[in-house]
Structures are given as structure tokens and as C-alpha cells.
Amino acid sequence: MKCLAGITVTTATALGLAAAPTAASGQRDLVVHPGESIQSAVDAAQPGDTVMVLAGTYRESVLITKPGLTLRGAGERTVITPAAAQAPKATKATKGAEEAKAAHACATGGNGVCVIGTKGNTVDDVRIRSLTVSGFDKSGIWASWTDGLSVRRVTAGENGTWGIAQERSTRGDFRNNTATGNGDAGIFVANSVSEEGGATDTGGTLVVDNSVSGNRIGVTARRVRNLVIDGNTLTGNCSGVFVVGDESKPAAGAMTISGNRIVENNKFCPATPRLTAIQGSGIVLTGSEATVVRSNVIRDNVGSTPLSGGILLFKSFVGALNTDNTISRNLVQGNKPADLADRDTSGTGNTFVSNTCGTSVPAGMCAG
């Protein structure tokens, strides 16, 4: 056991344990105590290390650019929140000015924890576990150009835009998290937030068993394909799940939305330049193809906006149609103005099969 810049470093050998043969399995624990810097520990870590953050409040942003790193807290008692004042700008007199600039990029972007790679060099197999990240102007957790990012048992609340967000990334695994009171989506998966283009194949990204409430939208899948949204509880948002596509190719979709409990998402959110007002929306598909929506419980989502209702197909705001989507075996009751609504009258190949519901537009789509 040794100390590195005030951070306790515990090696497997010092603990009398057999060192793991691969970096991905972890080699050292770098323990961060209250009053110490998480970023300093991340900077000192090597691929495969675990940065253990003890219970306490840490006023900083954290940038991860190394593969195979684990950032682990002590549960909700480990809180990452914005610094009291913005960090000073790097100057030539500052040691490692360019490194300092990079380290502050996460904070200046308004984010809490960032995992950032590049197009030619993704950051792979980073794990974030058991902590709270809240109060940031943009995102609690922000990831770009990553592969295999895993976020579990994280509470992301009261952030200005997204709770947990991923763009330009593949094989993400987001499960058992809590996302509450964020300005846009609690969990957000997108192709890119800065440019247009066809939907990204996410390689089977999983959004599973999360609790998402009080956000503008619970889970947004924007211009992406090949992912699973399963077993989540979504309540008190303006909309539960939103699948967003546009006219670009490949189209958004080819995903499965199943086993979710989507109840009373009746918060009102006013219109934005990109989207009409929303309230009382369970699942909305706009510009999606070949998406399967099955075995969800969708109750008491009530509103009077164009996007209100239990399960809704709606032509996207740039004119992209819904095609070949299958909505089956859902329990959809008490939603207004309708439990099921196909408002994309030009879309083709969309089927509603064996759904238990009371009302539909057009009529006749309910099994009982």
C-alpha cells in the first residue's frame, strides 16, 4: 500500500491477493477521501484500476479518457456536484496548460462525469458505479465515442439537460440507475447532438431496470438503432419513452421496448423550437422503423397535447414516417385522449396486435 498525491493506492499484492492477469479485471484501488480530488486519482490511474470514492461531497467535474477504468462510490452518500467557482483558466505559467485545459473540458461543458474518446480511438469498458451526480448545468454523466460503457446504481438528479447521456457510442449498459428532475431526458441515447446524420447502430445498448421520474422525458432514443429499453419504471415525466427519427438513412428504430411500467407521466412541458408541448405521453414513436413495443404496462398518462396518449405513432416533425413497427401484448389503460393512437396516417406496415386497452384512434385496435 502506498500514497500517491494524497490518494491511497492499494495493490492486489499488498492485500495478499493474486494480481489479475488482464487490465480489464482491475489491478489497483485508488481511494479518494473527502477533501481530495477525484480527478487527481483518475489522472494517476492506469487501465484496469478502480478509483474508490468514499462517502462525502466532491465539488468537481471528472473527465475519464482511459479505457478499463472503474469509478466507484459508496452509494448515494458519494455525491459529485459542481464546484463552488469555475476553475481558473490554464495559462502558460500553469503546469501542463494543455492538460489542464482538457481536464476542465468536462466542467466548462456543464457536465459532472465525462467519458470521452475520439472517432478513431474510443474509450472502452469504463464502469461507473454507486454514486450520485447532481446539479450540473448540462449532464450528470456524459459519454461520447465510447464502447462498453457501464453505468449502474447511479443517481442522476436535477441536472440542467440530461441525467445520463451517451452519443456516438456502442454497447452501453445502463441499469439500476435513478434519474430524477433533469431538464430534458433522464436517460438519453443519441447518434450525435452536434450534427445531422443517419441513425447510429448502438451495438445492443441496454437501458434496463432504471427508475426515471420527474424529467421532461424519461428515456429518449434519438436517431439510434439496435438497443433494448426493458424493465424500467417511468412516472411523473412529461413523456415516458420517446423514439426520435428523421429523414436520414439508416432510419432510427430496430429496437425493443418491453416490460416497462409507464404510469402517470402527466407533468406539463411547454413547446421548444424542436418539439411541441408534451404531457401525458406513454411511448411515442416518431420516424421509427422495425421497432417492437411489447408487454409494457402503460396506465393513466393523460394530456391534451398532440403527443398525449398511451402508445402513439406520430409523423416526425421533419416528415419521416413510421414503418414496420409492431405494438403487441401491452396493457394500456386509462390513457387520454386514447390508449393507442396511430396518428401517422402515411406510415406503412405498422401493426397493433393483442393489446389490452379501452380506446384507440382509429377505433378497433384494442383486443379488450
N, C-alpha and C positions, 0 to 999 in steps of 0.2 A: 504494500500500500504506500502511495506517495501523494504529495500535494503538487498541483500544477496551477500557478497563478491563483492561489486561494481556493482551488477546486480539489476536492478529494477524489483521487483516482484509485479505484480498486481493480486489480487484475485478477483473472481467474486463478493464476498461480498463487498469488498472495492469500487467497481464500482456501487454498488446498484443493481446488477443483481442476479437473482436466481442461486444458485450453481447447476450445472448439477448433476444428481444422479449417473452417471457412469463415471469411469475413462476415458473410450474411448472418451467421448464427450469433455474432456478438463476441467481443474479446475483453472489453474493459467497461466498468461502470464509472462514469464521471459524475460525482454527486454535487449538486448545486444547493447551497443553503440560502435561506432568506438573507437578502442584502448582497448576495453575489450575482454575477451576470450569467444568465443562461447562454447568451451569445458567445461569451468567452469560452464556455465549456464546449459549445458546438464547434467553435473555431479550433479548439485543441483536439477534438475527437478525430478518430480515424474511421473509415468504413467498417461497419460491424460493431462499433461501440454503442453503448447506451448512455444517454445523458439523463440521469435521475434527478428530477427537480422536487425537492422536499416541499411540504406544505408551507404556504406563505403567499404573499402578493408580490409579483415581479412586474415592475413598471418599465416595460421594454417591448420591442418587437424582435422576432427571432427569424433569421434567414438561414435556411439549410440548402446547401448546394452539393453535399456529399452523398453518395449512394450508401445504402445499407445501414443508415443511422437510425437509432430509436430515440425518440424524445418521450420520456415517461414521467408523468406527475404522480401525485399521491391522491388522485381523485379530485373531487370538487374543491378541496382545500388548497390545491395548487392553482393560483389564479394569475393569468397573464393579462395585463391591462395596459393602456397607453402610458407612456412616460409623462410626467408632470409638465415637462417642457420639451420642445423639439431639440434633438441632439444638435450640437454645433456642426456647421459645415466643415468638411475636410479642407485643409489648406496645405500648401507646400511645406509648411512648418509642422504639419501633423504627420506623425509616423505612419507610413503606408497610406498616403492620401487616397489613392485609388481603391485600396482595400476598404478603407473607411467609408468611401462613397458607396461601394457595393453593399457593405453591411447595413448602411442606413436606407437602402432602397426599399426594403420592406416597410419601414416606418414611414418614410416620406410618401409611399403609396397608400398609406392609411390602413395597413394590414397588421394583423397580430403575429401569426406564424406563417412564413412563406417557404415553399419548397419549389425551387426554380432551377430548371435546366435550360437547354437550348435545343433548337431543331436538330442539330447534329450530335448532341450529347445530352440525352435525357438523364434526369436524376432518378435512379431506380431503387425500389424496395425500401423506401423510407417508411417508418412506422411512428405514428403519434398516438399516445395512449394516456387516458385518465388524467385530464386536466380541464380547466376552464379558461376560455379566452373570450373576453367581452369588452365592449365599449369602444371598439375601433371604428374609425370613420368609414372604412370600406368593408373588409372581410375579417372574420375571425381567423380562418385558415384559408390561405390562397395558394393554389398549386398551378404551375404551368410547365409544360414539357416534362412530365413525369411518367414513369411506368411502375405499376405495382404499389402505388401509394396506399397505405392502410391507415385509416383513422377510426379509432374505436374508443368508446366511453369518454368522449369529449363533450363538454357543454359549451356551446357557442351561442351567446346571447347578447342582445342589444347592440349589435354591430350595424353600421350605417347602411350597408348594402347586403352582403351575403354572410351567412353563418359559416358554412363550409363550402368552398368552391374549387372546381377543377376545370381547366381548359387545356386544349391541345395535349391531352394526356390519355393514357390507356391503362386498362386493368386496375382501376381504382377500387378500393374496398372500403365502404363507409357503412359502419354498422354499430348499433347500440349507442348511438350518439343522441344528444338532446340539443335541438336548435330552437330558440325561442326569441321572439321580439326583434328579429332582424328586419332591416328596412326593405329588403327585397325577398329573395328566396332563403329559406332555412338551409337547404342543400341545393347546390347549383352545379350542373354538369353541362359544359358547352364545348363547341369546336374552337371558337376564338371570340373574345369580346372586343377585339380591335379591328377586325377586318371581315369582309364577306367571304363566302366560300361554301362548298358542299359540306355535308354532314361528316363529322369525324367518326370512324369506327372505333369505339372505345375499348374494343377487345374483351368485352364482357364485364364492364364495370358493374359493381354491385352496390345498391343503396338498400340496405336491409335492416329491419328491426330498429329503426330510429323513431324517436318521439319528437314531433315537429309541430309547434304551436305558436300562434300569435305573430306570424310573419306575414308579409304581403302574399307570398306563395310558399306552400310547404316545400315541394320538390319541383324544380324546373329542369327539364332536359331540353336544351336548346341546340338545335342543329347537330344532333349526335345520333348514332346508331349503335345497336348491339349492346344493350345494357339491361339490367334487371332492377326493378323497383318493387320490393316484396316485403310484406310483413310489417310495414311502417304504420304508426298511429299519427294521423294528421287531423288536428282540430283547432278551431279558433283562428285559422288563417283566412285571408280573403278567398283563396283557392287552394285546394289540396294538392293536386298534381297538374302540371302544365307541360305538355309536349309541344314544342315550337319548331316549325319548319319554315322554309321559304322556297323560292323557285329554283335555288341552286341544286346541282346534282353532285353526288348522290343525295337523295332526299333524307330527311330525318325519319326515324322510325326503326323498324326491325327490332323492337324491344318488347319486353314483357312487363306488364304492370299487374301484379297479382297479390292476393292475400292481404291487402291493406285495409285498415279501418279508417274511413274518411268521414268524419262526423262534424256537423255544425261549423263549417268553415264560413261563418257569416259576418266576419269583420268587413267593413266597407273600405275600399281603396279607390281613390279618385283616379281619373284617367291620366295617362302620361303621354308624351309625344309618340310613344311606340305602341301603346295599348289602351283600349277603352277601360272605363271603370269596371272593377270586378268586385263581386260579392256573392256568396252562396254558390261557389263552384266546387264540385267534387273533383272530377277528372275532365280536363279539356284537351282535345287533340286538335291542333291546327297545322295543316300542311304535313301530316304524318302518313307514312305508308307501312303496311305489314306489321302494325303494332297489335299485340294481343293484350286485351284488358279482360281479366277473368278472375272470378272467385274473390272479388272485393266486397266489403260491406260499406255501403255509401248511404248515409242517412242524414236527413234534416239539414241539408245545405239549401239555404233559402235566400233569394235575392231577386232584384228586378232589372239587372243589367243584361246586355246581350249575351253574356257568358255565364249566366246563372243556370243552375240545374245540377242534376246528379252526375251523369256522364254526357258530355257534349262534344259533338263533332262540329267544327266551325272552320270555314274557309279562312286561311291565313290573311293577314292584313296586307300582304303583297300579292295575294291572289293564288297562292299554292293550294292545291286541293288535297283532301284526304282520300287515300286509295288503299283498298285491300286490307283494311283494319278489321279485326274480329273482336266483338264485345260479347262475352258469353259467361253464363253461370254466376252473374253478380247479383247480390241482394241490394236493391236500390229502392229505397222507400222514404217518403216524407220530404222529398226534394221539390223545390218550386223555382220556376214555373213547371218543370217536368222532371221526372226521374231519368228518362232517356230522351235525348234530343239530337236529331240529325239535321243540323242547320246548314250543312254543306251540300246543298242540293245538286251540285255539279260533280261531286265526288263519285267515284265508281268502285264497286267491289267491296264496299263496307257491309258487314253483316252483324246483326243483333240476334243472338241465339240463346234461348233458355235463361233469360234474365228474369228474376222475380222483382216486379215493380208494379206501381199503380197507374202511372201516367206516362205517356210518350208522345213525342212530336216527330214525325206524324204518328197518328194513333195506330195501335195494333202491334207494337214491338215488344210488349210485355208478355211473359209466359204466365203470369199470375199475380 
